[in-house]
Amino acid sequence: MGTKHSCCEYFDFLNQTASIVAGEDVRNLGQTLLVVLDHEDAPSTIRSLFTHPGVGSVVITCSDVPDLGRIANSTRQLQHYAKEAGHEQPLMISLKEEGGLYDYLPFGLGAAHYPYPLSLAAGNSPALTRQVGARIGKELASIGVNWVFTPPLDLLSDLTEPLNASQTFGSDPTTVTQHALALIEGLAAEGVSACSSAHPPLAVLELFRSQADNDLAEDVDEQSNAEEFQPIAAVIARYPNCSMQFGAAIHDFPEPVSSAATIRAACEQILRNKCQYRGPTVSTLADTPEEASVCAKHAPLLTILSGLDISRLPNNSVAQQQSITILKAAMASNVLKASDVSEAAARVATLKAQSLTWARALNAHQAPYSPPTAPNPLAQQTYRASTTALSPTPSPLRGLAPNPFLALLTPTVPRRHPNSPSDPFEPLGRALARFTFRMRHVPYTLSAGLTDHHDEFIQRATVVVLVLCNASSALMESQDEVVEDLQRRLRARDAIPDQQRTRKVVIAAGDPRDIRDNFDGWWAVCCYEFSRGALEAAAEVVLGERQATGRLPARST
């Protein structure tokens, strides 16, 4: 027997409600709905949704390295389906990567991988970020993608999961604002609309939940002036009609029916009234999990009742039709006001009118797509700009005798997709081998830690380079024990009389907060991710081939 959800009991009366709704109201409803299509599925599988109820947005998900030519053909076909169904405006079509280490926009297609937001922020050049945005926009537009879920507006804080740190622009609201606006400008220059991602602090939702019936004007002013909201307010001030993912998923709450009113109050009083936001808000793209407090068929209704303008339909075709029937019954019974749906559809229409035309949607990508080839000069430039040295002294590798013994210790990390290299740190090893042919790359597993095999290389090494990657993540095994064990082994080795002291380098290839304590005497570098470009740029700094110019975008390091 399936899980009994409170929403099913609360909305049970809708099952007996006739779902007869005026045609214009149905069309408005369709423009507020979003459907997800796997890039391997044929567009024809969702064709009927463009006719009834007239779904206005599509997100194509990629769980593997996508066939970009196939995506281009799919976006073209989807737009033709919408045109044939009588849509007044083109579809908004986005591309999203699912199931990888980063649940994130593929920043660059094919070989054209660009730095993640934290690396861009460390580069300290909004102009460079704008160039990256324009290049990404050009590549996305070339395959028919006109809407993208970036930039992130959340600040990096102690509550940020380390695996997500690279998906932020850092902890300083001014830096986040500058780079977010630059990225939006770059995308817009190529006709791609940005959907910023922002989540209100839990304190705000608790405020509205506990005082929903009281006068909250003073509290709203206080919360909306908090530094967490500064990037949100700045983006809205520049782009009042932009789309924005705002708020947590409705199924994250134990009482989703009552929580819908909480999120709606936060949206209306802070975004609409305080910030004068006129654009459409978008629900989370995550499908409703089976163990959630709300069922999949009621999730779109609850999302719209929570004040969000664009709601995701379930993946399952049966649940999709159930959701549409429930939405129409809710409109027929005035649980869902037609005027609210009309206002949401108008916001979507205004957004589409700013950047979408049928001529561009149907003809912008007629030529076969050719992905960029490596190396990518703009990506190299941005990675080099972002590499940050936390130590004021020159590289400890300078001044050593030729060909010293160098031990590179790297963690095993989850593969982003089946075609990823088995060890993403191989480019770092190859780059360090330019310095000495006696370089040995010795990966370590988090479960086994350092073994006697590692110790053989540690005891012989003139230089030890340790790589940390999101060491404090709750979703990975801790690297703290490895660090402590390595420190103990090195202290014992350096205590031997007449023993040359080991030169020690630590690289944070992810969350820069990994380098906090216990690294006295280490030369520290941050490169913010473990892509090939980031690691090769870090190696240049470690080898003393160039000076690091990046600025640390995170606090508490």
C-alpha positions as CSV (number, residue, x, y, z in Angstrom):
1,M,0.0,0.0,0.0
2,G,1.4,3.4,-0.9
3,T,2.2,6.2,1.4
4,K,-0.8,8.3,2.6
5,H,-0.1,12.0,2.1
6,S,-1.9,14.8,3.9
7,C,-2.4,16.6,0.6
8,C,-4.5,13.7,-0.7
9,E,-6.9,14.0,2.2
10,Y,-7.0,17.7,2.1
11,F,-7.7,17.9,-1.6
12,D,-9.9,14.8,-1.8
13,F,-13.0,16.9,-2.7
14,L,-11.3,17.8,-6.0
15,N,-11.7,14.2,-7.2
16,Q,-15.5,14.9,-7.2
17,T,-15.2,18.3,-8.8
18,A,-15.9,18.8,-12.5
19,S,-12.8,20.1,-14.3
20,I,-14.6,22.3,-16.8
21,V,-12.5,25.4,-17.3
22,A,-12.6,28.1,-20.0
23,G,-10.2,27.7,-22.9
24,E,-8.3,30.9,-22.1
25,D,-7.9,29.8,-18.5
26,V,-6.5,26.4,-19.6
27,R,-4.0,28.2,-21.9
28,N,-2.9,30.4,-19.1
29,L,-2.5,27.4,-16.9
30,G,-0.3,25.7,-19.5
31,Q,2.1,28.6,-19.7
32,T,2.7,28.2,-15.9
33,L,3.7,24.5,-16.3
34,L,7.1,23.0,-17.0
35,V,7.8,19.5,-18.3
36,V,11.1,17.6,-18.1
37,L,12.4,15.6,-21.0
38,D,15.4,13.3,-20.8
39,H,17.8,14.0,-23.7
40,E,17.6,10.4,-24.9
41,D,13.7,10.5,-25.2
42,A,12.0,11.5,-28.3
43,P,10.2,14.9,-28.2
44,S,7.1,13.2,-29.5
45,T,6.6,11.6,-26.0
46,I,5.4,15.0,-24.6
47,R,3.9,16.4,-27.8
48,S,0.3,16.2,-26.5
49,L,1.2,18.5,-23.6
50,F,1.7,21.4,-25.9
51,T,-1.8,21.1,-27.2
52,H,-3.5,20.5,-23.9
53,P,-3.0,22.3,-21.6
54,G,-0.3,24.1,-23.7
55,V,2.8,23.6,-21.6
56,G,5.1,26.6,-22.0
57,S,8.5,25.5,-20.8
58,V,10.7,22.4,-21.2
59,V,13.9,21.3,-19.3
60,I,16.1,18.8,-21.1
61,T,18.0,16.8,-18.6
62,C,21.3,15.0,-19.2
63,S,22.5,12.1,-17.0
64,D,25.5,11.4,-19.2
65,V,27.6,13.2,-21.8
66,P,24.9,14.5,-24.0
67,D,24.6,14.0,-27.8
68,L,24.6,17.7,-28.6
69,G,23.4,17.2,-32.2
70,R,20.5,15.2,-30.8
71,I,19.6,18.0,-28.4
72,A,19.7,20.5,-31.2
73,N,17.3,18.4,-33.2
74,S,15.0,17.9,-30.1
75,T,14.8,21.7,-29.4
76,R,13.9,22.4,-33.0
77,Q,11.2,19.7,-33.0
78,L,9.8,20.9,-29.6
79,Q,9.4,24.4,-31.0
80,H,7.7,23.2,-34.1
81,Y,5.2,21.2,-31.9
82,A,4.4,24.3,-29.9
83,K,4.0,26.4,-33.1
84,E,1.7,23.8,-34.6
85,A,-0.3,23.7,-31.4
86,G,-1.1,27.4,-31.7
87,H,1.3,28.8,-29.1
88,E,1.6,32.6,-29.4
89,Q,5.2,32.5,-28.1
90,P,8.0,30.0,-28.3
91,L,8.8,27.6,-25.6
92,M,11.4,28.4,-23.0
93,I,13.9,25.5,-23.2
94,S,16.6,24.8,-20.7
95,L,19.4,22.2,-20.3
96,K,20.3,20.8,-16.9
97,E,22.8,18.1,-15.8
98,E,21.4,15.6,-13.4
99,G,23.1,12.8,-11.4
100,G,26.6,14.0,-11.5
101,L,28.9,15.3,-8.8
102,Y,27.4,18.7,-9.5
103,D,23.7,18.9,-10.2
104,Y,24.3,21.9,-12.3
105,L,24.3,23.6,-15.6
106,P,27.0,22.1,-17.8
107,F,29.3,25.2,-17.9
108,G,30.4,24.7,-21.4
109,L,29.6,22.1,-24.0
110,G,31.8,19.4,-25.4
111,A,35.4,20.3,-24.7
112,A,34.5,23.9,-23.7
113,H,34.4,23.5,-20.0
114,Y,34.3,26.8,-18.1
115,P,35.0,27.5,-14.4
116,Y,32.3,27.2,-11.9
117,P,31.0,30.3,-10.1
118,L,33.4,30.1,-7.2
119,S,36.3,30.1,-9.6
120,L,34.9,33.0,-11.5
121,A,34.5,35.0,-8.3
122,A,38.1,34.1,-7.3
123,G,39.3,35.5,-10.7
124,N,38.0,38.9,-9.4
125,S,37.1,40.1,-12.9
126,P,33.3,40.7,-13.6
127,A,34.4,41.6,-17.2
128,L,35.9,38.1,-17.6
129,T,32.8,36.6,-16.1
130,R,30.7,38.4,-18.6
131,Q,32.8,37.0,-21.5
132,V,32.3,33.5,-20.1
133,G,28.5,34.2,-19.9
134,A,28.5,35.3,-23.5
135,R,30.4,32.3,-24.7
136,I,28.2,29.9,-22.8
137,G,25.1,31.8,-24.2
138,K,26.4,31.4,-27.7
139,E,27.0,27.7,-27.3
140,L,23.6,27.1,-25.7
141,A,21.8,29.2,-28.3
142,S,23.5,27.1,-31.0
143,I,21.6,24.0,-29.9
144,G,18.3,25.8,-29.3
145,V,18.6,26.4,-25.5
146,N,17.2,29.8,-24.6
147,W,16.8,29.6,-20.8
148,V,19.3,28.6,-18.2
149,F,19.2,28.1,-14.4
150,T,22.1,30.3,-13.4
151,P,23.5,32.4,-11.8
152,P,23.3,31.2,-8.1
153,L,22.6,34.1,-5.7
154,D,23.0,32.2,-2.4
155,L,26.0,33.2,-0.3
156,L,28.6,30.6,0.7
157,S,28.1,30.1,4.4
158,D,28.8,27.6,7.2
159,L,25.5,25.9,6.2
160,T,26.6,25.4,2.6
161,E,27.3,21.7,1.8
162,P,30.9,21.6,0.7
163,L,30.0,19.7,-2.5
164,N,27.9,22.8,-3.4
165,A,30.5,25.4,-2.5
166,S,31.8,25.7,-6.1
167,Q,28.3,26.5,-7.3
168,T,28.3,29.8,-5.4
169,F,30.0,33.1,-6.0
170,G,31.4,33.1,-2.5
171,S,30.4,34.6,0.8
172,D,30.7,38.3,0.1
173,P,27.3,39.8,-1.2
174,T,29.0,42.5,-3.3
175,T,31.2,39.9,-5.1
176,V,28.2,37.6,-5.6
177,T,26.2,40.6,-7.0
178,Q,28.9,41.8,-9.4
179,H,29.5,38.4,-10.9
180,A,25.9,37.3,-11.1
181,L,25.0,40.5,-13.0
182,A,28.0,40.0,-15.3
183,L,27.0,36.4,-16.1
184,I,23.4,37.5,-16.8
185,E,24.6,40.3,-19.1
186,G,26.8,37.9,-21.0
187,L,24.0,35.3,-21.5
188,A,21.5,38.0,-22.5
189,A,23.9,39.3,-25.2
190,E,23.4,36.0,-27.0
191,G,19.6,35.8,-26.5
192,V,19.7,33.4,-23.5
193,S,17.5,34.3,-20.5
194,A,19.0,33.6,-17.0
195,C,16.9,32.1,-14.2
196,S,18.7,33.1,-11.0
197,S,18.6,30.6,-8.1
198,A,18.0,31.9,-4.7
199,H,16.7,30.3,-1.5
200,P,15.5,32.4,1.4
201,P,17.2,31.7,4.8
202,L,15.3,29.3,7.0
203,A,14.9,32.2,9.5
204,V,12.7,34.0,7.0
205,L,10.4,31.1,6.4
206,E,10.1,30.5,10.1
207,L,9.3,34.2,10.6
208,F,6.3,33.9,8.2
209,R,5.2,30.5,9.5
210,S,5.1,31.7,13.1
211,Q,3.6,35.2,12.5
212,A,1.6,34.8,9.4
213,D,-1.4,36.6,10.8
214,N,0.5,39.5,12.4
215,D,1.9,42.8,10.9
216,L,5.3,41.8,9.6
217,A,6.3,45.1,8.1
218,E,9.2,45.7,10.5
219,D,10.4,42.2,10.3
220,V,10.2,42.1,6.5
221,D,12.3,45.3,6.3
222,E,14.9,43.7,8.6
223,Q,15.1,40.4,6.7
224,S,15.0,42.0,3.2
225,N,18.0,44.2,4.2
226,A,20.0,41.2,5.4
227,E,23.2,40.5,3.4
228,E,21.7,37.2,2.1
229,F,19.1,39.3,0.1
230,Q,21.5,41.9,-1.3
231,P,22.3,39.9,-4.5
232,I,18.6,39.1,-4.9
233,A,17.6,42.7,-4.6
234,A,20.3,43.9,-6.9
235,V,19.4,41.4,-9.7
236,I,15.7,42.4,-9.4
237,A,16.6,46.1,-9.5
238,R,18.5,45.5,-12.8
239,Y,16.2,42.9,-14.3
240,P,12.7,43.2,-12.6
241,N,11.1,40.8,-15.2
242,C,13.7,38.1,-15.0
243,S,12.8,34.6,-13.9
244,M,14.0,33.3,-10.5
245,Q,14.0,30.1,-8.6
246,F,13.0,31.2,-5.1
247,G,12.2,29.1,-2.1
248,A,12.6,25.5,-1.1
249,A,10.7,22.6,-2.7
250,I,7.2,22.4,-1.3
251,H,7.8,18.7,-0.6
252,D,10.7,19.6,1.8
253,F,8.1,20.7,4.4
254,P,6.4,18.2,6.8
255,E,3.1,20.1,6.4
256,P,3.1,21.1,2.7
257,V,-0.5,22.4,2.6
258,S,0.1,25.0,5.4
259,S,3.6,25.7,4.3
260,A,2.3,26.8,0.9
261,A,0.8,29.9,2.6
262,T,4.2,30.5,4.3
263,I,6.2,30.5,1.1
264,R,3.5,32.6,-0.7
265,A,3.6,35.2,2.1
266,A,7.4,35.4,1.8
267,C,7.3,35.8,-2.0
268,E,4.6,38.4,-1.9
269,Q,5.9,40.6,0.9
270,I,9.6,40.4,0.2
271,L,9.9,39.9,-3.5
272,R,6.7,41.5,-4.9
273,N,6.1,44.3,-2.4
274,K,9.5,45.1,-0.9
275,C,11.7,44.5,-4.0
276,Q,9.1,45.3,-6.7
277,Y,9.8,42.0,-8.5
278,R,7.6,41.5,-11.6
279,G,9.1,38.4,-13.1
280,P,8.0,34.7,-12.8
281,T,9.2,32.6,-9.9
282,V,10.1,29.0,-10.8
283,S,9.7,25.8,-8.7
284,T,12.6,23.4,-8.0
285,L,13.4,21.1,-10.8
286,A,13.8,18.1,-8.5
287,D,11.1,15.5,-9.0
288,T,9.0,14.7,-6.0
289,P,10.7,11.8,-4.1
290,E,8.6,8.8,-3.1
291,E,9.2,9.5,0.6
292,A,8.2,13.1,0.4
293,S,5.4,14.6,2.5
294,V,3.5,15.5,-0.7
295,C,2.5,13.3,-3.6
296,A,3.6,13.9,-7.1
297,K,0.2,14.5,-8.5
298,H,-0.6,17.3,-6.0
299,A,2.9,18.9,-6.0
300,P,2.2,21.3,-9.0
301,L,-1.0,22.6,-7.3
302,L,0.7,23.1,-4.0
303,T,3.6,24.8,-5.8
304,I,1.3,27.3,-7.5
305,L,-0.6,27.9,-4.3
306,S,2.7,28.7,-2.7
307,G,3.0,31.7,-5.0
308,L,5.4,30.3,-7.5
309,D,4.5,31.0,-11.1
310,I,6.1,28.1,-13.0
311,S,5.5,24.6,-11.6
312,R,7.1,21.3,-12.7
313,L,4.8,18.5,-13.8
314,P,5.8,15.0,-12.6
315,N,7.9,12.8,-14.9
316,N,5.4,10.0,-15.0
317,S,2.8,10.4,-17.8
318,V,0.0,9.1,-15.7
319,A,0.8,11.5,-12.8
320,Q,1.1,14.3,-15.4
321,Q,-2.5,13.8,-16.5
322,Q,-3.6,13.5,-12.9
323,S,-1.9,16.7,-12.0
324,I,-3.5,18.5,-14.9
325,T,-6.9,17.2,-14.0
326,I,-6.4,18.3,-10.4
327,L,-5.2,21.8,-11.4
328,K,-8.3,22.3,-13.6
329,A,-10.6,21.0,-10.8
330,A,-8.9,23.4,-8.4
331,M,-9.6,26.3,-10.9
332,A,-13.2,25.2,-11.4
333,S,-13.8,25.2,-7.6
334,N,-11.8,28.5,-7.1
335,V,-9.3,26.8,-4.9
336,L,-6.8,28.0,-7.5
337,K,-8.0,31.4,-8.6
338,A,-8.1,32.0,-12.4
339,S,-6.9,35.5,-11.8
340,D,-3.7,34.2,-10.0
341,V,-3.0,31.9,-12.9
342,S,-3.6,34.7,-15.4
343,E,-1.1,37.0,-13.6
344,A,1.5,34.2,-13.5
345,A,1.0,33.6,-17.3
346,A,1.3,37.3,-17.9
347,R,4.7,37.3,-16.1
348,V,5.9,34.4,-18.3
349,A,4.6,36.1,-21.4
350,T,6.5,39.3,-20.5
351,L,9.7,37.4,-20.0
352,K,9.4,35.5,-23.3
353,A,8.7,38.8,-25.2
354,Q,12.0,40.1,-24.0
355,S,14.2,37.5,-25.7
356,L,12.2,35.0,-27.7
357,T,10.9,35.2,-31.3
358,W,9.6,32.4,-33.5
359,A,12.1,33.2,-36.2
360,R,15.0,32.7,-33.8
361,A,13.4,29.6,-32.1
362,L,12.8,27.8,-35.4
363,N,15.8,28.8,-37.4
364,A,18.7,29.7,-35.0
365,H,20.2,26.2,-35.1
366,Q,19.7,24.8,-38.6
367,A,23.3,24.0,-39.1
368,P,24.7,20.8,-37.4
369,Y,26.2,21.6,-34.0
370,S,30.0,21.4,-33.8
371,P,31.3,21.4,-30.2
372,P,34.3,23.5,-29.4
373,T,37.7,21.8,-29.3
374,A,40.3,21.9,-26.5
375,P,42.2,23.8,-25.4
376,N,39.8,26.6,-24.7
377,P,41.7,29.9,-24.5
378,L,39.0,31.7,-22.5
379,A,38.7,28.9,-20.1
380,Q,42.4,28.8,-19.6
381,Q,42.5,32.5,-18.9
382,T,39.7,32.3,-16.3
383,Y,41.3,29.3,-14.5
384,R,44.6,31.1,-14.4
385,A,43.0,34.2,-13.0
386,S,41.2,32.2,-10.3
387,T,44.1,30.2,-8.8
388,T,44.7,31.6,-5.3
389,A,47.8,31.2,-3.1
390,L,47.1,31.5,0.6
391,S,50.8,31.6,1.5
392,P,52.7,34.9,1.1
393,T,56.0,33.2,0.4
394,P,57.2,32.0,-3.1
395,S,56.6,28.4,-4.1
396,P,58.5,26.0,-1.9
397,L,59.6,24.1,-5.0
398,R,61.9,26.9,-6.0
399,G,65.5,26.5,-5.2
400,L,65.5,22.7,-5.0
401,A,68.1,20.6,-6.7
402,P,67.1,19.2,-10.0
403,N,64.7,16.2,-10.1
404,P,63.7,15.9,-6.4
405,F,61.4,13.1,-5.4
406,L,57.8,14.4,-5.3
407,A,54.8,12.5,-3.9
408,L,51.4,13.6,-5.1
409,L,48.6,12.3,-2.8
410,T,45.0,12.7,-4.2
411,P,41.7,11.4,-3.0
412,T,39.3,9.2,-4.9
413,V,36.2,11.1,-5.8
414,P,32.9,10.2,-7.4
415,R,32.9,10.1,-11.2
416,R,30.7,12.7,-12.8
417,H,29.5,10.4,-15.5
418,P,30.5,7.0,-17.0
419,N,32.8,8.7,-19.6
420,S,34.7,10.7,-17.0
421,P,38.4,9.7,-16.4
422,S,38.7,7.2,-13.6
423,D,41.1,9.6,-11.9
424,P,40.4,13.3,-12.5
425,F,43.7,14.3,-10.9
426,E,45.9,12.7,-13.6
427,P,46.3,16.1,-15.4
428,L,47.8,17.5,-12.2
429,G,50.2,14.6,-12.0
430,R,51.3,15.1,-15.6
431,A,51.8,18.8,-15.0
432,L,53.9,18.3,-11.9
433,A,56.0,15.8,-13.8
434,R,57.4,18.8,-15.8
435,F,59.3,19.7,-12.6
436,T,60.8,16.3,-11.9
437,F,60.8,12.9,-13.6
438,R,60.8,11.4,-10.0
439,M,57.1,12.4,-9.5
440,R,54.9,9.7,-8.2
441,H,51.1,10.0,-8.1
442,V,49.7,7.9,-5.3
443,P,45.9,8.1,-4.9
444,Y,44.3,7.3,-1.5
445,T,40.9,6.0,-0.7
446,L,39.0,7.7,2.1
447,S,38.0,4.3,3.5
448,A,41.5,2.8,3.7
449,G,43.4,6.1,4.3
450,L,47.2,6.0,4.1
451,T,48.8,2.6,3.9
452,D,52.3,1.2,4.0
453,H,52.4,1.6,0.3
454,H,51.8,5.4,0.7
455,D,54.4,5.5,3.5
456,E,57.1,4.2,1.2
457,F,56.7,7.3,-1.0
458,I,56.2,9.7,1.8
459,Q,59.4,8.7,3.5
460,R,61.4,9.2,0.3
461,A,59.8,12.4,-0.8
462,T,61.5,15.8,-0.8
463,V,58.2,17.3,-1.7
464,V,54.7,16.1,-0.7
465,V,51.7,17.6,-2.5
466,L,48.4,16.8,-0.8
467,V,45.1,17.4,-2.6
468,L,41.9,17.9,-0.6
469,C,38.5,17.8,-2.2
470,N,35.4,18.9,-0.1
471,A,37.0,17.3,2.9
472,S,34.2,18.1,5.3
473,S,31.3,17.1,3.2
474,A,28.6,15.1,5.0
475,L,28.0,13.3,1.7
476,M,31.6,11.9,1.5
477,E,33.9,10.1,3.9
478,S,36.0,12.6,5.9
479,Q,39.5,13.3,4.9
480,D,40.4,14.6,8.3
481,E,41.9,11.3,9.4
482,V,44.1,11.1,6.3
483,V,45.4,14.7,7.0
484,E,46.1,13.8,10.7
485,D,47.9,10.6,9.7
486,L,50.0,12.3,7.1
487,Q,50.9,15.1,9.5
488,R,52.0,12.5,12.0
489,R,54.2,10.6,9.5
490,L,55.8,13.8,8.3
491,R,56.6,15.0,11.8
492,A,58.2,11.7,12.6
493,R,60.3,11.8,9.4
494,D,61.4,15.4,9.9
495,A,62.5,14.6,13.5
496,I,65.2,12.3,12.2
497,P,68.6,13.9,12.7
498,D,70.2,15.4,9.6
499,Q,67.0,14.6,7.6
500,Q,66.1,17.3,5.1
501,R,62.7,18.8,6.1
502,T,59.9,17.9,3.7
503,R,58.5,20.7,1.5
504,K,54.8,20.5,1.9
505,V,52.1,21.8,-0.4
506,V,48.3,21.5,0.0
507,I,45.8,22.2,-2.8
508,A,42.1,22.7,-2.1
509,A,40.4,21.4,-5.3
510,G,36.9,22.2,-4.2
511,D,35.7,24.0,-1.1
512,P,38.5,26.4,0.0
513,R,37.3,26.0,3.6
514,D,39.1,22.7,3.6
515,I,42.3,24.6,4.5
516,R,41.4,25.9,7.9
517,D,43.4,24.3,10.7
518,N,46.4,22.0,11.1
519,F,48.3,23.3,8.0
520,D,51.0,25.3,9.7
521,G,54.1,25.0,7.6
522,W,52.2,24.1,4.5
523,W,52.2,26.1,1.3
524,A,48.5,26.4,0.4
525,V,46.8,26.9,-2.9
526,C,43.0,27.0,-3.9
527,C,41.8,26.0,-7.3
528,Y,38.1,25.5,-6.3
529,E,37.4,22.5,-8.6
530,F,39.1,19.4,-10.0
531,S,38.6,20.0,-13.7
532,R,41.6,19.7,-16.0
533,G,41.9,23.4,-16.5
534,A,41.7,24.3,-12.8
535,L,44.3,21.6,-11.9
536,E,46.8,22.6,-14.7
537,A,46.5,26.3,-13.6
538,A,47.2,25.3,-10.0
539,A,50.2,23.3,-11.1
540,E,51.7,26.4,-12.8
541,V,51.5,28.2,-9.5
542,V,52.9,25.4,-7.5
543,L,55.8,25.0,-9.9
544,G,56.6,28.7,-9.6
545,E,56.0,29.2,-13.3
546,R,53.7,32.2,-12.6
547,Q,52.3,34.1,-9.7
548,A,48.8,33.4,-8.4
549,T,46.4,36.3,-8.9
550,G,43.2,34.9,-7.6
551,R,41.4,36.4,-4.6
552,L,39.8,34.1,-1.9
553,P,36.0,34.5,-2.2
554,A,35.2,32.6,1.0
555,R,35.3,33.6,4.6
556,S,36.4,31.5,7.6
557,T,39.3,29.8,6.0
